Amino acid sequence: MSRYFVEFSYDGSGYHGLQKQPNSITIQEVIENNFEKFIGSEINLVLAGRTDTGVHAKQMFAHFDIEKDFEKDIFCKRLNTMLPEDICIESINLVSNDKHARFDAVSRSYEYVISNQKNPFNNKFTYYSKEFLDLDKMNECCHYLLDHSDFKCFSKSNTDVKTYICDIKSAQWKEINNEYRFNITADRFLRNMVRSIVGTMIDVGRSRISNEGFKKILKSRNRSKAGFSAPASGLTLLSIKYNNIFIETWKK
């Protein structure tokens, strides 16, 4: 039995999220079905995380175990001819059998993009808002995130997790070419956490929530105290990092 990490990217606009679920088309289901056609045996992907309906990923990982040998040198190219145009296999990586796509990840990075100019060719990947945002106030709130550890106030309600503790390593807003871009990196994220943070910070940028109010929200551990959940279209998982676990790699 050998274990492989598969790296892939996707436009999540046309799917009901990443993780397989009944009666809905998901990215995991599409990839698994095409894997099985190529390899000739059932494949169960263990995902590094999950993204909700409409969220995108430039780099996602999953692992699978397989007994039979297969053509690894043509794996990515062949799968990419079989998959729809909005999903791409980037690489396949041999790892030791004790490595886990989710639990061995050391960090994850997301980007949220808000456009203040309407653009019909970019609306799947940004949130359009014509309102001015005060990035100085929003970046001050980023400092509060770095000093905090319990993020229950930004977690989806009724989420079954053992802990709400996350180590946020960096968070920053920048204005680039008529867009507000938020980048955040942490060891882990709770369900809906980034979109909740962004929505609350937008209210700070619009002066609907003060910086002191943002601090109180963090301490409240109450999702109802925080702002709205920003639309999925603007959110992209940029990367997932591991510490030198790949033994051999085959790229697309």
Secondary structure, DSSP 8 states (H G I E B T S, - for coil): -EEEEEEEEE-GGGSS-SS--TTS--HHHHHHHHHHHHHSS----EES----TT-EEEEEEEEEEESS---TTTHHHHHHHHS-TTEEEEEEEEE-TT--TTTT--EEEEEEEEESS--TTTTTSSEE--S---HHHHHHHHHHHHT--B-GGGS-TT---S--B--EEEEEEEEETTEEEEEEEES---TTHHHHHHHHHHHHHTTSS-HHHHHHHHHHT-GGGS-----GGGEEEEEEE-SS--SEEEE-
